[in-house]
Structures are given as structure tokens and as C-alpha cells.
Amino acid sequence: MIAESAKVHPSAVVEDGAVIGENVTIGPFCHVGGQVELADDVVLMSHVVVIGRTSVGRGTRIFPSAVIGGDSQSVHHSAVDTRLVIGANCTIREGVTMNTGTVEHGGLTSVGDNNLFLAYAHVAHDCRLGNNIILSNNVMLAGHVVVEDRAILGGGSAVHQFTRVGRQAFVGGLSAVSYDVIPYGMLNGNPGILSGLNVVGMSRAGHDKAVIHEVRRAYKQIFDGTGSVRANAAAIRQDYLDCAPVLEILDFIGADSDRALSSPTRGKKG
């Protein structure tokens, strides 16, 4: 079904069964599969491929040569009818690839709203991305990665499968992210080392100096204390019940995960 207000270039291919919303623009030489849903005001500029059981949220713009909704690249992919869901107002630049999920792990790759994916970034099967995230050029997310709201990943960084990147974390360019990155954390290098807090990001997000000071104090207690990171985090909880960002970090550390936590020392050479 194609809405009357949609603009489809004569050279584009829209397969039967696709649902195309109001004021959608499908540019030259695009290919839209029969199970795709494009919400109102979506723009496919040219040479864009959107296939599989993929839905794209309102106002999202997809630039040339992106391939959205392709099968998982997992060797265990069973080619069952899995999904990719992309939220509203995302910008997906040239050559970006996003894959559907695998039935073995729930069958869904999900991407939130207002995200920016720069050229040739990759979102693999079963990833879960929040809102207001930036993936810079050539960022590579392996399968099952979780990226929380407002995280920024620098160009060429690579994230190991099943790894979590916490809210408003910052990952430097060309970093190798092998372990979970706490909310508001800053990680750099290969191997990636936790190098402090994303204080600039916190300030830009509206956290006042007193809150940032509390988070810094908690960070030192967690990573410089005499016990393990998890024990240190559990021990200070009662001291920070009125500081939401610290509690968010503590909850992140205490949650079940397939990966260990990044720290200032884990993976450090010498």
C-alpha cells in the first residue's frame, strides 16, 4: 500500500506488500522489500535498499548506498522471519548497514529515535539502541550490543558482541570496546581503557557542577577502592540515594551481563 502523497521515483522498485506512509520520498534506484513499512515523511534519497521485516519511523532520512534490514551475518542465522525496527527522526548516512535479529535471541534488532549514524557504520543482529545516540564513521557494533541513550561512539571504534555501552558514555575513535562501559564513562584505546567520566557531555546535558562532583567522587570510590568494583559499588549505595546519575552507574554495575566491566586497569599493558 502506497499513500497517495508518497513520491516514488520511476526507477525505484517497491515490492507488493510494502506499506508506504504519507509524504514519503523514495528516490532513484531504491529497492523497498515487500515486508517493509515506511512511516510518514521518511526519505530514501537514492540507491537505498530496505528489505526484510523492517519498519522505519517517521521522519527518518536514509542516504545513498545504505542497506537496511539485511539478514543477520551470524553463522547461526536460521533465515527465519526476524525483524528490524528503527525509530523516528534518525539520520542514516551513506553506506550504513543494519541487520535483522536472529530467532535464537528474540528475533529483533531495535533502534530508537533521533539517532545519527555516520557513513559506513554497522548495527549487527539483535542490537538494542536507545535514543539520541551518535555512531561516527565506520563504527562497528557486533551482535547483541546494547547502546543506551545519548552515548557517542567515535569513528572506527568496534564493540564486542554482548557488550553494553551505558547512557551518555563516550567512546574515543578507533577504540576496541571489549567490556561494558559504565554510564557517563569515557573509554579510549585498544584495548579500551576507562579513562574517566564524560564531564563535558554531562555538563551539556544539564547536570550542574554539584552533581558532576558527586559522580566524580563515586567514580573514585568505585574504581580506586580496596575491594572489587562490584563490592565497592554496593558499599557506597546508601551514600548516594539522592544522586540519580550515581545510582544509574551502580545499577549498571550490579546488573547481570555477559561481559566484564571496563575499568582504568582492565586490559592495560605493562
Buried (B, 14 or more C-beta within 10 A) or exposed (E): EBEEEBEBBEEBEBEEEBBBBEBBBBBBBBBBBEBBBBBBBBBBBBBBBBBBBBBBBBBBBBBBBBBBBBBBBBEEBEEEEBBBBBBBBBBBBBBBBBBBBBBBBBBBBBBBBBBBBBBBBBBBBBBBBBBBBBBBBBBBBBBBBBBBBBBBBBBBBBBBBBBBBBBBBBBBBBBBBBBBBBBBBBBBBBBBBBBBBBBEBBEEBEBEEEBBEBBBBBBEBBBEBEEEBEEBBBEBBEEBEEBEBBBBBBEBBEEEBEBEBBBEEBBEEE
